[in-house]
């Protein structure tokens, strides 16, 4: 009898732990997502769902110039997990802290980017280590290795107490403060110097980038911390 109660307790604990995770993508619909600055409107045809993955294809039709996807909800402290793969020579990114505002044309005007890249075949692969896959784009090089194009890569982002840590394929990629003097110094040394909204928002949306290359994302889930 005691054993049965113990097993029931363990089962309930497991359920409680799994209930903390929010599936941002169910593999079938774009629930929880919309095109940047177009909340409540259908996702453009540049995004489709194939084999349980969100797929961006620049050949799709859209009424908008910018077709980055963002979450409906804002997040501040979180653990985000997902997988991505990119076409040969492709470039894309994952954003956090995105502010939606009609005055801001794209998510990257506010949200820092974790690079998604075919390192071997895209020019950015030879344009500085801080532009390789897994990097904090144009700011901190990744310490991890990305897999070749058309291969799934696993990414984990943990943001808590103004510190962000990124893992790529199980390896530590980057860790950095998201505010304060060190952050300000990194921004000042990057292409984002002087951008009024860049990295300014503790709470913001998660974004997936339209960068004119075929890219896929799947198994997207988040846990608020």
C-alpha positions in Angstrom: 0.0 0.0 0.0 2.8 2.4 0.9 4.4 1.7 -2.4 1.2 2.5 -4.3 1.0 5.9 -2.5 4.6 6.6 -3.2 4.1 5.9 -7.0 1.0 8.1 -7.0 3.0 10.9 -5.3 5.8 10.6 -7.9 3.2 10.6 -10.7 1.6 13.8 -9.4 4.9 15.5 -8.9 5.8 14.7 -12.5 2.5 16.0 -13.8 3.0 19.2 -11.8 6.5 19.6 -13.3 5.3 19.0 -16.8 2.4 21.4 -16.4 4.9 24.3 -16.0 5.8 23.9 -19.7 3.8 25.7 -22.3 3.7 24.3 -25.8 4.2 27.3 -28.0 3.7 25.1 -31.1 1.5 22.1 -31.3 2.9 20.9 -34.6 -0.4 21.6 -36.3 -1.5 25.2 -36.0 -0.1 28.7 -35.5 -1.9 29.1 -32.2 0.2 31.4 -29.9 1.9 33.2 -32.8 1.2 36.0 -35.2 3.1 38.1 -37.8 5.0 41.0 -36.1 2.8 44.0 -35.7 -0.2 42.1 -37.0 -1.8 40.5 -33.9 -5.2 38.8 -34.5 -4.6 38.5 -38.3 -3.9 35.2 -40.1 -0.3 34.2 -40.5 1.0 34.9 -44.0 1.4 32.2 -46.6 5.2 32.5 -46.3 4.8 30.3 -43.2 3.4 26.8 -43.5 3.3 23.7 -41.3 5.0 20.6 -42.7 5.8 17.4 -40.8 5.2 19.0 -37.4 7.4 22.0 -38.1 6.9 25.7 -38.9 8.5 26.4 -42.2 9.3 29.8 -43.6 9.5 30.0 -47.4 10.4 33.4 -49.0 8.5 32.3 -52.2 5.1 32.3 -50.3 2.6 35.1 -50.7 2.2 37.9 -48.2 0.7 41.4 -48.0 3.5 42.5 -45.7 7.2 43.2 -46.3 8.1 41.9 -42.8 7.0 38.3 -42.0 8.8 37.5 -38.7 6.7 35.4 -36.3 6.3 36.5 -32.7 4.5 35.0 -29.7 1.1 36.4 -28.7 2.4 36.6 -25.1 5.3 38.5 -23.6 7.9 36.7 -21.4 10.5 38.0 -19.0 12.1 35.1 -17.1 11.9 31.8 -19.0 13.4 28.6 -20.3 12.8 28.2 -24.0 13.5 25.0 -26.0 13.2 24.5 -29.7 14.9 22.9 -32.7 15.8 24.5 -36.0 17.2 23.6 -39.4 18.2 25.9 -42.3 18.6 25.5 -46.0 22.0 25.5 -47.7 23.5 29.0 -47.4 20.6 30.1 -45.1 20.4 32.7 -42.4 17.7 33.3 -39.7 17.4 34.0 -36.0 15.6 33.6 -32.7 14.7 36.8 -30.8 13.7 37.6 -27.2 12.6 40.8 -25.6 10.7 41.9 -28.8 8.6 45.0 -28.5 5.7 45.4 -30.8 5.2 49.0 -32.0 4.1 50.4 -35.3 7.2 52.7 -35.2 9.5 49.6 -35.1 9.7 48.0 -38.5 11.1 44.6 -37.5 11.7 42.5 -34.3 15.5 43.1 -34.5 15.0 46.8 -33.8 14.2 45.8 -30.2 15.0 42.1 -29.7 18.5 40.7 -29.4 19.1 37.8 -31.8 20.5 34.3 -31.3 21.9 33.4 -34.7 20.6 30.6 -36.9 23.0 30.0 -39.8 24.5 27.6 -42.2 28.0 28.4 -41.0 29.8 26.7 -43.9 27.9 28.3 -46.8 26.6 31.7 -45.7 29.0 34.7 -45.9 28.4 35.4 -42.2 30.2 32.2 -41.5 33.3 33.9 -42.6 32.4 37.4 -41.3 33.3 37.1 -37.7 32.8 34.5 -35.0 30.0 36.5 -33.4 27.8 35.8 -36.5 28.0 32.0 -36.3 25.0 29.9 -35.3 24.4 30.1 -31.6 26.1 33.5 -31.2 24.5 36.5 -29.7 24.4 38.2 -33.1 27.2 40.7 -33.7 28.0 40.7 -30.0 29.3 37.4 -28.5 30.7 34.4 -30.4 29.2 31.0 -29.8 31.3 28.4 -28.0 29.2 25.6 -29.4 29.1 23.8 -32.8 26.1 23.9 -35.2 25.2 21.0 -37.3 25.3 21.2 -41.2 22.5 22.7 -43.2 19.2 20.7 -43.4 20.1 19.1 -40.1 18.1 19.7 -36.9 19.9 21.8 -34.2 18.7 21.9 -30.6 18.7 25.2 -28.7 17.9 26.1 -25.1 17.6 29.7 -23.9 17.4 30.5 -20.2 16.8 34.0 -19.0 16.6 34.7 -15.3 17.6 37.6 -13.0 18.9 39.6 -16.0 21.2 36.9 -17.2 20.7 34.9 -20.5 22.4 31.6 -21.1 22.2 29.7 -24.4 23.0 26.1 -25.2 23.2 24.7 -28.7 23.2 20.9 -29.3 23.9 20.4 -25.6 26.9 22.6 -25.5 27.2 26.0 -23.7 27.1 28.6 -26.5 27.0 32.0 -24.7 26.1 33.6 -21.4 25.7 37.3 -20.8 24.0 40.0 -18.7 20.9 41.4 -20.4 21.2 44.8 -18.7 23.8 47.0 -16.9 27.3 48.3 -17.8 28.6 45.1 -19.4 25.6 44.9 -21.7 25.8 48.6 -22.6 29.5 48.1 -23.5 28.6 45.2 -25.8 25.9 47.2 -27.5 28.2 50.1 -28.0 30.7 47.9 -29.8 28.1 46.4 -32.1 26.0 47.5 -35.1 23.2 48.2 -32.6 25.0 51.2 -31.1 22.6 54.1 -30.8 19.4 52.1 -31.5 16.9 53.5 -29.0 14.9 50.4 -28.4 17.5 47.6 -28.8 17.7 45.3 -25.8 15.7 47.8 -23.7 12.8 45.5 -22.7 13.0 43.1 -19.8 9.7 41.5 -20.9 8.9 41.0 -24.5 7.9 38.5 -27.2 9.8 35.6 -28.6 10.4 35.9 -32.4 11.4 33.8 -35.3 13.0 35.6 -38.2 12.1 36.1 -41.8 15.5 36.5 -43.5 14.6 35.4 -47.0 15.8 31.8 -46.6 13.9 28.6 -46.0 14.1 27.8 -42.3 12.2 25.4 -40.1 11.4 25.4 -36.4 9.8 22.6 -34.3 9.3 21.3 -30.7 8.9 24.8 -29.3 8.1 25.0 -25.7 8.6 27.5 -22.9 8.6 27.5 -19.1 8.2 30.7 -17.1 10.7 31.0 -14.3 
